[in-house]
């Protein structure tokens, strides 16, 4: 699978992505809304999981490459929802970008390409969720046309009780062609 935008190539993962991806997910500032950073082995395992998801059709979390210089800026994509959420949505959309690439509009740009692809595939909706305190991702969700579903907010089942990241917010966007 490959998607292109004006400034990005969203593509399958390659061996050359492993070191820059490990640097991104090993950065405590980038991962401040996750429960932990990832070392090289964990980053490689994450890439391997995304590759497997692409192969079995379970996800399309793609490497996000900047066209101007070929830099891996992070990941952007969609995948099956694997936790219980209100309304049983089929897929989520998400992104993780390295901090040098923040504030340039790359996350919304790549997300819009994935949303267009989801509508081509006939999905009725996409959701996104994040820690309630993750204001930057929430802004991206709103920029791409998602609306918060306060009734769908939840305590993330994989995050320990009383952890500051456990309260999550749920956002949705409906396929306009399926109304």
C-alpha positions as CSV (number, residue, x, y, z in Angstrom):
1,X,0.0,0.0,0.0
2,X,1.2,3.5,-0.8
3,X,-0.4,6.9,-0.5
4,X,1.0,10.2,-1.6
5,X,0.2,13.8,-0.6
6,X,1.7,17.0,-1.7
7,X,4.6,16.6,0.8
8,X,4.5,13.0,2.0
9,X,4.9,9.5,0.8
10,X,3.0,7.0,3.0
11,X,4.5,3.6,2.3
12,X,5.4,0.2,3.5
13,X,8.1,-0.1,6.1
14,X,11.7,-0.8,5.0
15,X,14.8,-1.9,6.8
16,X,16.2,1.7,6.5
17,X,13.3,2.9,8.7
18,X,14.4,1.0,11.8
19,X,17.0,3.3,13.2
20,X,15.1,6.6,12.6
21,X,11.9,5.1,14.0
22,X,13.7,3.8,17.1
23,X,15.0,7.4,17.6
24,X,11.5,8.8,17.3
25,X,9.8,6.3,19.7
26,X,12.8,6.4,22.1
27,X,12.4,10.2,22.6
28,X,10.7,10.8,26.0
29,X,9.1,14.1,24.7
30,X,7.6,12.4,21.6
31,X,6.3,9.5,23.8
32,X,5.0,11.6,26.7
33,X,1.4,10.6,26.1
34,X,2.4,6.9,26.0
35,X,3.2,4.9,29.1
36,X,6.8,4.4,28.0
37,X,9.4,5.0,25.4
38,X,10.6,2.2,23.2
39,X,14.2,0.9,22.9
40,X,15.5,-0.4,19.6
41,X,14.2,-3.9,20.2
42,X,10.7,-2.7,21.0
43,X,10.8,-0.2,18.1
44,X,11.7,-3.1,15.7
45,X,8.9,-5.2,17.2
46,X,6.5,-2.3,16.6
47,X,7.6,-2.1,12.9
48,X,7.3,-5.9,12.6
49,X,3.8,-5.7,13.9
50,X,2.9,-3.0,11.4
51,X,4.4,-5.0,8.6
52,X,2.4,-8.0,9.6
53,X,-0.8,-5.9,9.8
54,X,-0.2,-4.7,6.3
55,X,0.3,-8.2,5.1
56,X,-2.9,-9.6,6.8
57,X,-5.0,-6.6,6.0
58,X,-5.5,-5.8,9.7
59,X,-3.8,-2.4,9.6
60,X,-2.3,0.2,7.4
61,X,0.0,2.0,9.7
62,X,2.5,3.3,7.2
63,X,5.9,4.8,7.3
64,X,5.6,8.6,6.7
65,X,8.4,9.9,4.5
66,X,8.9,13.5,3.6
67,X,9.2,13.9,-0.2
68,X,11.6,16.9,0.0
69,X,14.5,15.0,1.6
70,X,13.4,11.3,2.1
71,X,13.3,11.7,5.9
72,X,11.2,9.3,7.9
73,X,9.1,11.6,10.0
74,X,7.1,8.8,11.8
75,X,4.0,6.8,11.2
76,X,0.5,7.6,10.1
77,X,-2.2,5.1,9.4
78,X,-5.3,3.1,10.2
79,X,-5.9,-0.2,11.9
80,X,-8.5,-2.4,13.4
81,X,-9.8,-1.3,16.8
82,X,-8.6,-3.9,19.3
83,X,-10.2,-2.6,22.4
84,X,-13.9,-2.3,23.2
85,X,-15.3,1.2,22.2
86,X,-18.8,2.6,22.0
87,X,-20.5,1.6,18.8
88,X,-17.9,-1.0,17.9
89,X,-16.1,1.1,15.2
90,X,-14.2,-0.9,12.6
91,X,-10.9,1.1,12.4
92,X,-8.9,3.8,14.1
93,X,-6.6,6.4,12.7
94,X,-3.4,7.5,14.4
95,X,0.0,9.0,14.0
96,X,3.3,9.3,15.8
97,X,5.8,11.9,14.5
98,X,9.2,12.9,15.5
99,X,9.4,16.3,17.2
100,X,11.3,18.1,14.5
101,X,8.3,17.4,12.2
102,X,5.6,18.9,14.5
103,X,3.8,22.1,13.6
104,X,4.2,21.7,9.9
105,X,0.8,20.1,9.2
106,X,2.2,16.7,8.3
107,X,-0.1,14.7,10.6
108,X,-3.3,16.2,9.3
109,X,-2.0,15.9,5.7
110,X,-1.2,12.3,6.0
111,X,-4.3,11.5,8.0
112,X,-6.6,13.1,5.4
113,X,-5.0,10.7,2.8
114,X,-5.8,7.8,5.0
115,X,-9.4,9.0,5.6
116,X,-9.9,9.3,1.8
117,X,-8.6,5.7,1.4
118,X,-11.0,4.5,4.2
119,X,-13.9,6.0,2.4
120,X,-12.8,4.4,-0.9
121,X,-12.8,1.1,1.0
122,X,-16.4,1.8,2.1
123,X,-15.8,2.1,5.8
124,X,-18.7,3.7,7.6
125,X,-16.5,5.7,10.0
126,X,-13.1,6.1,11.6
127,X,-12.3,6.8,15.2
128,X,-9.3,8.2,17.0
129,X,-8.5,8.1,20.7
130,X,-5.9,9.4,22.9
131,X,-5.1,10.3,26.5
132,X,-7.4,13.1,27.6
133,X,-4.4,15.3,28.3
134,X,-3.0,14.9,24.8
135,X,-4.0,18.3,23.5
136,X,-1.7,18.2,20.4
137,X,-3.3,15.0,19.0
138,X,-6.8,16.3,19.9
139,X,-6.1,19.4,17.8
140,X,-5.1,17.2,14.8
141,X,-8.3,15.2,15.3
142,X,-10.3,18.4,15.1
143,X,-8.3,19.7,12.1
144,X,-9.2,16.6,10.1
145,X,-12.9,17.0,10.8
146,X,-13.3,14.5,13.7
147,X,-15.8,15.3,16.4
148,X,-15.4,14.3,20.0
149,X,-17.9,11.6,21.3
150,X,-17.9,12.4,25.0
151,X,-20.2,9.4,25.7
152,X,-17.4,7.2,24.2
153,X,-14.7,8.5,26.5
154,X,-13.2,5.6,28.5
155,X,-10.5,4.4,30.8
156,X,-7.9,2.6,28.6
157,X,-8.0,-1.1,29.6
158,X,-4.2,-1.5,29.0
159,X,-3.1,1.3,31.2
160,X,-2.9,0.7,35.0
161,X,-5.5,2.2,37.3
162,X,-4.9,5.7,38.5
163,X,-2.2,6.4,35.8
164,X,-2.5,9.9,34.5
165,X,-2.8,8.6,30.9
166,X,-5.6,6.1,31.6
167,X,-8.5,8.6,30.9
168,X,-9.0,8.6,27.1
169,X,-11.2,10.7,24.8
170,X,-12.9,9.3,21.7
171,X,-13.3,11.1,18.4
172,X,-15.2,10.1,15.3
173,X,-15.6,10.9,11.7
174,X,-18.4,9.5,9.5
175,X,-18.0,8.6,5.8
176,X,-20.0,11.3,4.1
177,X,-20.9,8.9,1.3
178,X,-22.7,6.5,3.6
179,X,-25.2,8.8,5.2
